Amino acid sequence: MTPQDTLTNDTPDLAIILVTADRFDPLRKTVRAFAAQTVANRLELLIVCPAEDALELPKEEVKGFHSVRVISVGSLDKTSRGRAEAVRFARAPVVALAEDHAYPESGYAEALINRHREPWAAVGPVLINANPGLVSWVAIIGTYGRWVEPVPAGVMDDIPGHNSSWKRSLLLEYGSDLEHMLPAPTNLNWDLQARGYQLYLEPAARVRHIQVSRFWPCLVEHINVARLFPARRSVNWPWYKRLFYIGGMPVLLGRTLRGWLRHFQRIEPARRALIKAWPILILFTLTWGVGEILGYAFGIGHAEEDTVVFDTDRSRYVNRRDRKLFAAS
C-alpha cells in the first residue's frame, strides 16, 4: 500500500478521507465542495483507491488544498480497510470520513477544526436531506434521523458514522482493530465514551446528504446496514445473550419505530412526508429488524462487502429525478 504525496512542510489541520472503488469521477462533486471550504488551504485530502493509475486524478480539481495524497490499497472489498489505512497515513491531528454522496457546506471544515481545539474526542455535523422524496426520507430517518437538522449543539452519546471527525491519535490507539470499528462507528463512539471521552454535535458543520432513493436497492442497503452494528456489538457475546436480543426484537423494533416517528415530527412538524411515507416506514422497520436478527445470529457475514457499491457509486442507486444531483456543475 503506497501513498503518493503532494505535500507542504507545515501540518494540515484536518484530513478529509474519501474512498472510491476505481475512478475519481464519483468523488468530483464532493471534492469541489471541500475545495470551496473557507479553510480549504488547511485541509489534507486523502483519496483511497485500488490503484492510482486507474484513478485518473485531475490536478485542476485538487488545487487549493493544503496537500493531496493518493493511497493505493489494491482490492477494495471493504471501505473500512481503506479508511483505516488513510487514518494511519494522515498527517493532520483530526480526520473526517467523507462520502461521494455527501456535500459539506462551506463552513463545515472550519467549524470542525474550531471544535477540535476543545477536548472532544469526536465532533459530528448535522445533516440535510439533499434529495427529499418518500424513500429518501425513510432512508435518512432510519440511518441518520437524530442528526438531521434542526438539532441543537451539544454533547451526545453518538454522532453520524460518516462525515464526522475524530482526533487521529485516539483512533491510532486501536491499532489493527480500527478497521473492525469503522463499519459501524457507533461501536467506536461508545468505546471512546467508556474510556472517558466525549462526543460533540456541531450544527455549524452542515452536510447535504443524498440517500439511495430507488426502492429495492434502498431495502437491500437497509438490511445490510442494520446488520453491521449488532454484528460488531455482539462479537464476543455468549449464544444465550444473542438469543435474548433476537427474542426481544419486537420490543426493540417498537422502540426504534417510536424514535423514527419522533425524528419525523421534529424535522417536519406538519407531517406531510410522514403521512405519505407511512407504509414504507413500516416495511423498512421490519427490514431493519431482519438485518439486526442476522447480525446477532450470524455475525457480519458479507454485509460490509455488500454495502460497498452503495457507498462508492451511489448515483447508480438513485431515481431518475435525483441523478441530476450528481452532475458536476
C-alpha positions in Angstrom: 0.0 0.0 0.0 1.7 3.1 -1.2 0.6 6.7 -0.6 1.5 9.1 -3.4 2.0 12.6 -1.9 1.7 16.2 -2.8 2.7 17.8 0.5 3.8 21.0 2.0 6.1 21.4 5.0 3.5 22.7 7.6 1.0 20.4 9.2 -2.6 20.5 8.0 -5.5 20.9 10.5 -7.9 18.4 9.1 -7.6 15.3 6.9 -10.5 14.5 4.6 -10.7 10.8 3.7 -12.6 9.8 0.6 -12.9 6.3 -0.9 -13.6 5.3 -4.5 -13.9 1.9 -5.9 -11.9 2.8 -9.0 -12.2 6.3 -10.6 -12.1 9.9 -9.4 -15.3 10.8 -11.1 -17.8 9.7 -8.4 -15.8 12.0 -6.0 -15.8 15.1 -8.1 -18.7 16.9 -6.6 -17.7 16.2 -3.1 -14.1 17.3 -3.8 -15.4 20.5 -5.2 -17.5 21.1 -2.0 -14.3 20.7 0.0 -12.3 22.9 -2.3 -14.9 25.6 -1.6 -14.4 25.4 2.2 -13.4 28.6 4.0 -10.3 26.8 5.2 -9.5 24.7 2.1 -5.8 25.5 2.4 -5.7 23.8 5.8 -7.2 20.6 4.6 -5.3 17.4 3.7 -7.2 15.4 1.0 -6.7 11.7 1.2 -8.1 9.7 -1.7 -8.2 5.9 -1.2 -8.5 3.8 -4.3 -7.5 0.3 -5.6 -4.8 1.7 -8.0 -3.6 5.2 -8.7 -3.2 4.7 -12.4 -7.0 3.9 -12.7 -7.9 6.9 -10.5 -7.2 9.4 -13.3 -6.9 12.3 -10.7 -7.4 15.6 -12.4 -4.9 18.0 -10.9 -7.1 21.1 -11.6 -9.8 19.6 -9.3 -7.5 19.4 -6.2 -5.8 22.8 -6.3 -6.1 24.9 -3.2 -5.9 22.1 -0.7 -3.0 22.1 1.8 -2.0 18.7 0.5 -3.3 15.8 -1.5 -2.4 12.1 -1.0 -3.5 9.1 -3.1 -3.4 5.9 -1.2 -3.5 2.7 -3.3 -4.8 -0.3 -1.4 -5.3 -2.9 -4.1 -8.6 -4.7 -3.9 -11.2 -2.6 -2.2 -13.8 -5.0 -0.9 -14.4 -3.1 2.3 -14.4 0.7 2.7 -13.4 0.3 6.4 -10.0 -1.2 5.4 -9.2 1.8 3.1 -10.4 4.3 5.7 -8.3 2.7 8.4 -5.2 2.9 6.1 -5.9 6.5 5.4 -6.1 7.3 9.1 -2.6 5.8 9.6 -1.2 7.8 6.6 -2.8 11.1 7.6 -0.7 14.0 8.9 -3.4 16.2 10.3 -4.4 15.8 14.0 -8.1 15.4 13.1 -9.6 13.1 10.4 -13.0 13.2 8.8 -14.7 10.3 7.0 -16.3 11.9 3.9 -18.5 10.3 1.2 -19.0 10.7 -2.5 -22.7 11.4 -2.0 -22.4 14.0 0.9 -21.6 17.6 0.2 -20.5 19.8 3.1 -21.4 23.5 3.2 -18.6 26.0 3.1 -18.2 26.4 6.9 -18.2 22.7 7.7 -14.4 22.2 8.0 -13.8 25.4 9.9 -16.5 24.5 12.4 -15.0 21.0 13.0 -11.4 22.4 13.3 -12.6 25.0 15.9 -14.4 22.5 18.0 -11.4 20.1 18.0 -9.4 22.8 19.7 -11.6 21.7 22.7 -11.2 18.3 24.3 -13.9 16.4 22.4 -12.8 13.0 21.1 -15.1 13.4 18.1 -17.2 16.2 16.5 -20.1 15.5 14.2 -22.2 17.6 11.8 -25.9 17.9 11.2 -27.3 16.5 8.0 -29.7 17.9 5.4 -31.7 15.6 3.1 -30.4 16.7 -0.3 -32.9 14.6 -2.3 -36.1 14.6 -0.4 -38.7 12.0 -1.5 -40.7 9.3 0.2 -37.9 6.6 0.0 -35.1 9.0 0.8 -36.9 10.4 3.8 -37.3 7.0 5.3 -33.7 6.1 4.4 -32.2 9.2 6.2 -34.5 8.9 9.2 -33.6 5.3 9.6 -29.8 5.8 9.5 -29.2 9.5 10.5 -32.6 10.6 11.9 -31.3 12.1 15.2 -28.8 14.2 13.4 -31.0 15.6 10.7 -31.5 19.4 11.2 -32.8 21.1 13.2 -30.7 19.7 16.0 -29.1 21.7 18.9 -25.4 21.8 19.6 -24.1 19.8 22.5 -22.6 16.6 23.9 -24.2 13.5 22.5 -23.9 9.8 23.1 -23.4 9.2 19.4 -22.7 11.2 16.2 -23.0 10.3 12.5 -20.8 7.4 11.5 -19.8 9.2 8.3 -18.9 12.9 7.7 -17.9 13.2 11.3 -14.4 13.8 12.6 -12.2 12.2 15.2 -8.9 13.0 16.9 -6.5 10.9 14.9 -4.3 10.0 18.0 -7.3 8.3 19.6 -8.1 6.3 16.5 -4.5 5.1 16.2 -4.7 3.6 19.7 -7.0 0.9 18.3 -4.2 -0.4 16.1 -5.3 -3.2 13.8 -8.8 -3.3 15.4 -9.6 0.1 14.0 -10.8 -1.5 10.7 -13.3 -3.5 12.6 -14.6 -0.4 14.4 -15.4 1.5 11.3 -18.2 -0.5 9.6 -20.5 0.6 12.4 -18.8 3.6 14.1 -21.4 3.7 16.9 -19.3 0.9 18.5 -16.3 3.1 18.2 -18.1 6.1 19.7 -19.4 4.1 22.6 -16.0 2.7 23.3 -14.5 6.2 23.4 -17.1 7.2 25.9 -16.4 4.1 28.0 -12.8 5.3 28.1 -13.9 8.7 29.5 -14.1 10.8 26.3 -17.0 12.9 25.0 -18.6 13.5 21.6 -20.0 16.8 20.4 -22.5 17.7 17.7 -21.8 20.9 15.9 -24.7 22.4 13.9 -22.4 24.9 12.2 -21.0 22.0 10.3 -23.7 21.2 7.8 -23.7 18.4 5.2 -26.2 17.8 2.4 -26.6 14.1 2.1 -28.0 12.1 -0.8 -29.8 8.9 0.1 -30.4 5.8 -2.0 -33.9 6.6 -3.5 -34.7 3.5 -5.6 -37.0 1.3 -3.5 -35.4 -2.2 -3.8 -31.7 -1.0 -3.6 -32.6 1.0 -0.6 -34.2 -2.0 1.0 -31.1 -4.1 0.4 -28.9 -1.4 1.8 -31.1 -1.1 4.8 -30.8 -4.8 5.7 -27.0 -4.8 5.4 -26.5 -1.5 7.3 -28.8 -2.8 10.1 -26.7 -5.9 10.4 -23.4 -4.1 10.9 -23.9 -2.7 14.4 -25.3 -5.8 16.2 -22.8 -8.0 14.5 -19.9 -6.0 15.9 -21.6 -5.3 19.2 -22.2 -9.0 19.9 -19.0 -10.5 18.5 -17.9 -11.7 21.9 -21.3 -12.4 23.4 -22.3 -16.0 24.5 -25.1 -17.6 22.5 -27.8 -17.1 25.1 -27.3 -13.3 25.2 -27.6 -13.2 21.4 -30.7 -15.3 21.6 -32.1 -12.9 24.3 -31.8 -9.9 21.9 -33.2 -11.9 19.0 -36.2 -12.9 21.1 -36.7 -9.3 22.2 -36.6 -7.9 18.7 -40.3 -7.0 18.6 -39.7 -4.7 21.7 -36.5 -3.3 20.2 -38.3 -2.6 16.9 -41.2 -0.8 18.7 -38.6 1.4 20.4 -36.9 2.0 17.0 -40.1 2.9 15.3 -41.1 5.4 18.1 -37.7 7.1 17.7 -38.1 7.4 13.9 -41.5 8.9 14.4 -40.1 11.5 16.8 -37.5 12.4 14.3 -40.1 12.8 11.5 -42.1 15.1 13.8 -39.1 17.2 14.8 -37.9 17.6 11.2 -41.3 18.2 9.7 -44.0 19.1 12.3 -46.7 19.3 9.6 -46.0 15.5 8.9 -46.8 15.8 5.2 -43.9 13.4 4.3 -44.8 11.0 7.1 -48.4 10.6 6.1 -47.3 9.6 2.6 -44.3 7.6 3.7 -46.0 5.6 6.5 -46.3 2.3 4.6 -42.6 2.5 3.5 -41.6 3.3 7.1 -43.4 0.2 8.5 -41.8 -2.0 5.8 -38.4 -0.6 6.5 -38.8 -1.0 10.2 -39.4 -4.7 9.7 -36.5 -4.9 7.3 -34.3 -3.3 9.9 -35.3 -6.0 12.3 -34.3 -8.7 9.8 -30.9 -7.1 9.5 -30.4 -6.9 13.2 -31.5 -10.6 13.7 -29.0 -11.6 11.0 -26.3 -9.6 12.8 -27.0 -11.1 16.2 -27.5 -14.7 14.9 -24.8 -15.0 12.2 -22.4 -12.1 12.7 -21.4 -9.6 10.0 -21.3 -12.1 7.1 -20.9 -10.2 3.8 -22.9 -7.2 4.9 -19.9 -4.8 4.7 -18.9 -6.0 1.2 -22.5 -5.7 0.0 -22.7 -2.1 1.1 -19.5 -1.0 -0.8 -21.4 -0.4 -4.1 -23.9 1.9 -2.3 -21.0 3.8 -0.6 -18.8 4.3 -3.6 -21.1 4.8 -6.5 -24.4 6.0 -5.2 -25.5 7.6 -8.4 -26.4 4.1 -9.7 -29.0 3.7 -6.9 -31.0 6.9 -7.0 -34.1 7.5 -9.1 -34.1 9.4 -12.4 -35.0 12.7 -10.7 -32.1 12.5 -8.3 -29.4 11.6 -10.9 -29.0 15.2 -11.9 -27.8 16.0 -8.3 -24.7 14.0 -9.1 -24.0 16.0 -12.3 -20.8 18.1 -11.8 -21.6 21.7 -12.3 
